[in-house]
Amino acid sequence: MTIYGNAISGNCHKVKFVCDRLGIPYRWVEVDLSKGETRTSAFLAMNPAGQVPTVMFDDGRPLAQSNAIMQYLAEGSDLIPTDAFDRALMNQWLFWEQYSHETAIAVRRYYAHILKKPDGEIDPSLIEKGKRALGVMEGHLAARQYFVGEKLTLADLALVAYTRLSHEAGFDLAEFPAVKDWVRRIERDLGLNS
């Protein structure tokens, strides 16, 4: 299996987290977004949307979208709850991550940290939206260790990818102590360095 990804992308980190946690072997191909490498005819033949991560399996089948890739790779593992309702809760958080979390925190990180734009050139609503997302997480984590049930699931892996980098977007996790503790817990569970 080959992962076409970019090392600065939290969405790409999510796929790597699953592979590393489950011991799934892979080859990483770094894709330089700034050079238009997702817009080549070869890349678009794998993923017409021209996005990373994209996985190419050894049998020639491609798969895109980080959360879809994660679910496929983790099928039958302890990262996906066996209880149907808990699986639905996990999916609830996976959808929320892409719609409400990533669209603020990852987008602001891209402008502030990657493109190095000054605050005055970045949509100010991204801070409010990101703080609202972190506030939702704070409330949910106030009485629990993980997002679903009592153990690590794909919901945690998806949400930690950009949350652990939120300082690069201008967010201070000291304002969200339950989230900050959760990030450290998930990083420990995954064997990541802070």
C-alpha positions as CSV (number, residue, x, y, z in Angstrom):
1,M,0.0,0.0,0.0
2,T,1.2,3.5,-0.9
3,I,0.1,6.6,0.9
4,Y,0.3,9.8,-1.2
5,G,0.4,12.5,1.5
6,N,1.9,15.7,2.7
7,A,3.8,15.9,6.0
8,I,2.1,19.2,7.0
9,S,-1.4,17.9,6.5
10,G,-3.3,16.7,9.6
11,N,-5.6,14.8,7.3
12,C,-2.6,12.8,6.1
13,H,-1.4,12.3,9.7
14,K,-4.8,10.6,10.5
15,V,-4.1,7.8,8.0
16,K,-0.5,7.4,9.2
17,F,-1.8,7.2,12.8
18,V,-4.0,4.3,11.9
19,C,-1.3,2.4,10.0
20,D,1.3,3.0,12.7
21,R,-1.1,2.0,15.5
22,L,-2.3,-1.2,13.8
23,G,1.1,-2.1,12.3
24,I,-0.1,-1.8,8.7
25,P,2.9,-1.5,6.4
26,Y,2.9,1.3,3.9
27,R,5.1,3.3,1.6
28,W,4.9,7.1,2.0
29,V,5.1,9.3,-1.1
30,E,5.5,12.9,-0.2
31,V,3.3,15.1,-2.5
32,D,4.3,18.7,-2.8
33,L,1.1,20.7,-3.0
34,S,3.0,24.0,-3.7
35,K,4.3,22.5,-6.9
36,G,0.9,21.4,-8.1
37,E,1.7,17.7,-7.7
38,T,-1.9,16.8,-7.0
39,R,-2.9,18.4,-10.3
40,T,-0.8,16.1,-12.6
41,S,-2.7,13.8,-14.9
42,A,-1.2,10.8,-13.1
43,F,-2.4,12.0,-9.7
44,L,-5.8,13.0,-11.0
45,A,-6.2,9.5,-12.5
46,M,-5.9,8.2,-8.9
47,N,-8.0,10.9,-7.3
48,P,-10.0,13.2,-9.6
49,A,-10.5,15.6,-6.7
50,G,-6.7,16.1,-6.6
51,Q,-6.4,15.9,-2.8
52,V,-4.2,14.2,-0.3
53,P,-4.3,11.7,1.3
54,T,-4.8,9.2,-1.4
55,V,-4.0,5.6,-0.9
56,M,-3.1,3.2,-3.7
57,F,-3.5,-0.4,-2.7
58,D,-1.2,-3.1,-4.1
59,D,-4.1,-4.4,-6.3
60,G,-4.4,-1.0,-8.0
61,R,-7.5,0.3,-6.2
62,P,-7.2,3.9,-5.0
63,L,-9.1,5.3,-2.0
64,A,-9.3,9.0,-1.0
65,Q,-10.7,11.1,1.9
66,S,-8.9,10.6,5.2
67,N,-11.9,9.4,7.3
68,A,-12.9,6.9,4.6
69,I,-9.4,5.6,4.4
70,M,-9.2,5.4,8.2
71,Q,-12.4,3.4,8.4
72,Y,-11.3,1.0,5.7
73,L,-7.9,0.3,7.3
74,A,-9.3,-0.1,10.8
75,E,-12.1,-2.4,9.8
76,G,-12.3,-5.2,12.4
77,S,-9.8,-3.5,14.8
78,D,-10.2,-2.1,18.3
79,L,-10.3,1.4,16.8
80,I,-13.9,0.8,15.6
81,P,-16.5,0.1,18.3
82,T,-18.3,-3.2,18.0
83,D,-21.5,-1.8,19.4
84,A,-23.7,-0.3,16.6
85,F,-24.6,2.8,18.6
86,D,-21.0,3.5,19.6
87,R,-20.0,3.1,15.9
88,A,-22.6,5.7,15.0
89,L,-21.3,8.0,17.7
90,M,-17.8,7.6,16.3
91,N,-19.1,8.5,12.8
92,Q,-20.9,11.5,14.3
93,W,-17.6,12.8,15.5
94,L,-15.8,12.0,12.2
95,F,-18.4,13.9,10.3
96,W,-18.3,16.8,12.8
97,E,-14.5,16.9,12.6
98,Q,-14.6,17.5,8.8
99,Y,-17.5,19.9,8.9
100,S,-17.0,22.0,12.0
101,H,-13.5,21.5,13.3
102,E,-11.2,21.1,10.3
103,T,-12.9,23.9,8.5
104,A,-11.8,26.4,11.2
105,I,-8.6,25.1,12.9
106,A,-6.9,23.5,9.8
107,V,-7.9,26.4,7.5
108,R,-6.6,29.0,10.0
109,R,-3.4,27.0,10.5
110,Y,-2.9,26.9,6.8
111,Y,-3.1,30.7,6.4
112,A,-1.2,31.6,9.6
113,H,1.5,28.8,9.8
114,I,1.9,27.6,6.3
115,L,1.3,30.7,4.2
116,K,2.6,33.0,7.0
117,K,-0.2,35.5,6.4
118,P,-0.6,38.3,9.0
119,D,-3.7,38.1,11.2
120,G,-5.2,41.1,9.4
121,E,-5.3,39.1,6.2
122,I,-7.0,36.0,7.7
123,D,-10.8,35.8,8.0
124,P,-11.4,36.8,11.7
125,S,-14.4,34.5,11.9
126,L,-12.1,31.5,11.8
127,I,-10.9,32.2,15.4
128,E,-14.5,32.4,16.7
129,K,-15.4,29.2,14.8
130,G,-12.3,27.4,16.0
131,K,-12.9,28.4,19.6
132,R,-16.5,27.2,19.3
133,A,-15.3,23.8,18.0
134,L,-12.7,23.6,20.9
135,G,-15.5,24.5,23.3
136,V,-17.7,21.7,22.1
137,M,-14.8,19.3,22.6
138,E,-14.1,20.8,26.0
139,G,-17.7,20.2,27.1
140,H,-17.7,16.6,25.8
141,L,-14.4,15.7,27.4
142,A,-15.1,17.3,30.8
143,A,-16.5,13.9,32.0
144,R,-14.7,11.4,29.8
145,Q,-11.3,10.3,28.7
146,Y,-12.1,9.5,25.1
147,F,-14.7,10.7,22.6
148,V,-16.6,7.4,22.4
149,G,-16.7,4.8,25.2
150,E,-13.8,4.1,27.4
151,K,-11.0,3.7,24.8
152,L,-9.3,5.1,21.8
153,T,-11.3,5.1,18.6
154,L,-11.0,6.6,15.1
155,A,-12.9,9.7,16.5
156,D,-9.9,10.4,18.7
157,L,-7.4,9.9,15.9
158,A,-9.4,12.2,13.5
159,L,-9.8,15.0,16.1
160,V,-6.3,14.9,17.5
161,A,-4.6,15.4,14.1
162,Y,-5.3,19.2,13.9
163,T,-6.1,19.8,17.5
164,R,-2.5,18.9,18.6
165,L,-1.4,21.6,16.0
166,S,-3.9,24.2,17.0
167,H,-1.3,26.5,18.5
168,E,0.0,26.9,14.9
169,A,-3.4,28.4,14.1
170,G,-3.3,30.8,17.0
171,F,-5.4,28.8,19.5
172,D,-4.2,28.4,23.1
173,L,-5.3,25.0,24.5
174,A,-4.7,26.4,28.0
175,E,-8.2,27.8,27.6
176,F,-9.5,24.3,27.1
177,P,-7.8,22.2,29.8
178,A,-9.9,19.0,29.2
179,V,-8.9,19.2,25.5
180,K,-5.3,19.8,26.4
181,D,-5.2,16.8,28.7
182,W,-7.0,14.7,26.0
183,V,-4.4,15.7,23.4
184,R,-1.6,14.5,25.7
185,R,-3.4,11.2,26.4
186,I,-3.9,10.5,22.7
187,E,-0.3,11.4,21.9
188,R,0.8,8.9,24.6
189,D,-1.6,6.3,23.3
190,L,-0.1,6.8,19.8
191,G,3.5,7.1,20.9
192,L,3.8,10.6,19.5
193,N,6.1,13.3,20.6
194,S,4.4,16.6,21.7
